[in-house]
Amino acid sequence: MCRPQIVPALCAAGWDRGMVNYIELAGLADKLFEISDDDDERLAEVLDTLDGEIRETLLASDFLNAYQVFYYHFRETPDELAKERLQLRAASDLARGIVIDEIDIYEVVFSIKDRDPVLLFTDGETVHEEFRGRAAYRDMAGSLEEWF
Protein backbone atom coordinates (compact mmCIF):
# COMPACT_ATOMS: atom_id res chain seq x y z
CA MET A 1 0.00 0.00 0.00
CA CYS A 2 1.36 3.37 -1.00
CA ARG A 3 1.88 5.99 1.71
CA PRO A 4 0.67 9.46 0.65
CA GLN A 5 3.92 11.21 1.63
CA ILE A 6 5.88 9.14 -0.89
CA VAL A 7 6.60 11.09 -4.06
CA PRO A 8 3.84 9.89 -6.44
CA ALA A 9 6.24 8.80 -9.20
CA LEU A 10 8.14 6.60 -6.76
CA CYS A 11 4.94 5.33 -5.18
CA ALA A 12 3.50 4.32 -8.55
CA ALA A 13 6.70 2.39 -9.25
CA GLY A 14 6.37 0.49 -5.95
CA TRP A 15 9.35 1.94 -4.06
CA ASP A 16 7.43 2.11 -0.78
CA ARG A 17 7.39 -1.65 -0.21
CA GLY A 18 10.55 -2.11 1.85
CA MET A 19 14.00 -3.48 1.14
CA VAL A 20 15.01 -3.89 -2.49
CA ASN A 21 17.88 -5.66 -4.22
CA TYR A 22 20.92 -4.02 -5.81
CA ILE A 23 19.41 -3.69 -9.28
CA GLU A 24 16.20 -2.22 -7.89
CA LEU A 25 18.23 0.16 -5.73
CA ALA A 26 20.14 1.34 -8.81
CA GLY A 27 16.83 1.98 -10.57
CA LEU A 28 15.55 3.87 -7.55
CA ALA A 29 18.67 6.04 -7.45
CA ASP A 30 18.22 6.86 -11.14
CA LYS A 31 14.60 7.81 -10.50
CA LEU A 32 15.62 10.00 -7.55
CA PHE A 33 18.13 11.87 -9.71
CA GLU A 34 15.54 12.31 -12.43
CA ILE A 35 12.99 13.70 -9.95
CA SER A 36 15.46 15.97 -8.15
CA ASP A 37 17.09 17.27 -11.35
CA ASP A 38 20.45 17.97 -9.62
CA ASP A 39 18.77 20.05 -6.92
CA ASP A 40 20.31 19.17 -3.54
CA GLU A 41 17.31 20.34 -1.53
CA ARG A 42 14.87 18.43 -3.74
CA LEU A 43 16.94 15.25 -3.47
CA ALA A 44 16.94 15.56 0.34
CA GLU A 45 13.16 16.08 0.33
CA VAL A 46 12.60 13.02 -1.86
CA LEU A 47 14.92 10.92 0.33
CA ASP A 48 12.81 11.98 3.33
CA THR A 49 9.76 10.33 1.75
CA LEU A 50 11.37 6.90 1.38
CA ASP A 51 10.97 3.97 3.72
CA GLY A 52 13.67 4.28 6.42
CA GLU A 53 15.42 1.03 5.53
CA ILE A 54 15.60 1.90 1.84
CA ARG A 55 16.76 5.46 2.59
CA GLU A 56 19.51 4.27 4.92
CA THR A 57 20.65 1.69 2.37
CA LEU A 58 20.90 4.41 -0.29
CA LEU A 59 22.72 6.76 2.09
CA ALA A 60 25.36 4.08 2.68
CA SER A 61 25.66 2.94 -0.96
CA ASP A 62 27.76 3.74 -4.00
CA PHE A 63 24.71 5.21 -5.74
CA LEU A 64 25.00 8.52 -3.86
CA ASN A 65 28.12 10.55 -3.35
CA ALA A 66 29.29 11.66 0.08
CA TYR A 67 28.25 15.27 -0.60
CA GLN A 68 24.64 14.20 -1.19
CA VAL A 69 24.69 12.41 2.17
CA PHE A 70 26.29 15.44 3.85
CA TYR A 71 23.59 17.71 2.43
CA TYR A 72 20.84 15.26 3.36
CA HIS A 73 21.90 15.22 7.01
CA PHE A 74 22.88 18.87 7.53
CA ARG A 75 20.85 20.71 4.83
CA GLU A 76 23.87 22.98 4.41
CA THR A 77 26.54 23.36 1.76
CA PRO A 78 30.14 23.25 3.01
CA ASP A 79 32.89 25.40 1.50
CA GLU A 80 33.90 24.66 -2.08
CA LEU A 81 36.93 22.47 -1.28
CA ALA A 82 34.99 20.31 1.19
CA LYS A 83 32.12 20.01 -1.29
CA GLU A 84 34.50 18.87 -4.05
CA ARG A 85 36.16 16.33 -1.75
CA LEU A 86 32.77 14.90 -0.82
CA GLN A 87 31.49 14.86 -4.41
CA LEU A 88 34.46 12.75 -5.47
CA ARG A 89 33.77 10.02 -2.91
CA ALA A 90 30.99 7.46 -2.68
CA ALA A 91 28.58 7.54 0.22
CA SER A 92 29.87 4.09 1.18
CA ASP A 93 33.25 5.69 2.01
CA LEU A 94 31.62 7.47 4.94
CA ALA A 95 31.77 4.27 6.98
CA ARG A 96 35.54 4.91 7.22
CA GLY A 97 35.35 8.71 7.19
CA ILE A 98 36.41 11.38 4.73
CA VAL A 99 38.69 14.32 5.48
CA ILE A 100 36.72 17.40 4.45
CA ASP A 101 38.95 20.13 5.81
CA GLU A 102 42.47 20.71 7.08
CA ILE A 103 43.32 23.48 9.53
CA ASP A 104 46.97 23.74 10.50
CA ILE A 105 47.83 20.26 11.80
CA TYR A 106 44.17 19.33 12.32
CA GLU A 107 41.63 17.56 10.14
CA VAL A 108 37.85 17.63 10.05
CA VAL A 109 36.53 14.16 9.22
CA PHE A 110 32.94 13.43 8.18
CA SER A 111 31.61 9.93 8.74
CA ILE A 112 28.43 8.01 9.47
CA LYS A 113 28.22 5.94 12.66
CA ASP A 114 25.08 4.02 13.60
CA ARG A 115 23.18 5.98 10.91
CA ASP A 116 24.14 9.31 12.50
CA PRO A 117 26.33 11.94 10.85
CA VAL A 118 29.56 12.48 12.78
CA LEU A 119 32.19 15.19 12.45
CA LEU A 120 35.54 14.69 14.13
CA PHE A 121 38.17 17.32 14.85
CA THR A 122 41.45 15.41 15.03
CA ASP A 123 45.19 15.79 14.70
CA GLY A 124 45.36 12.34 13.11
CA GLU A 125 46.16 10.61 16.38
CA THR A 126 43.76 12.12 18.89
CA VAL A 127 40.14 13.11 18.40
CA HIS A 128 39.84 16.47 20.14
CA GLU A 129 36.13 16.93 19.55
CA GLU A 130 33.28 14.84 18.17
CA PHE A 131 29.94 16.17 16.99
CA ARG A 132 26.94 13.95 16.20
CA GLY A 133 23.53 14.41 14.70
CA ARG A 134 21.83 16.96 12.46
CA ALA A 135 23.36 19.92 14.33
CA ALA A 136 26.93 18.58 14.17
CA TYR A 137 28.04 20.84 11.32
CA ARG A 138 26.83 24.02 13.02
CA ASP A 139 28.14 22.87 16.38
CA MET A 140 31.56 22.17 14.92
CA ALA A 141 31.68 25.55 13.17
CA GLY A 142 30.98 27.26 16.50
CA SER A 143 33.59 25.19 18.28
CA LEU A 144 36.26 25.88 15.64
CA GLU A 145 35.73 29.60 16.15
CA GLU A 146 36.74 29.07 19.77
CA TRP A 147 39.82 27.00 18.80
CA PHE A 148 41.10 29.53 16.30
Secondary structure, 3 states (H helix, E strand, C coil): CCCCCCCHHHHHCCCCCCCCCHHHHHHHHHHHHHHHCCCHHHHHHHHHHCCHHHHHHHHCCCCCEHHHHHHHHHCCCCCHHHHHHHHCCEHHHHHCCEEEEEECCEEEEEEEECCEEEEEEECCCCEEEEEECCCHHHHHHHHHHHHC
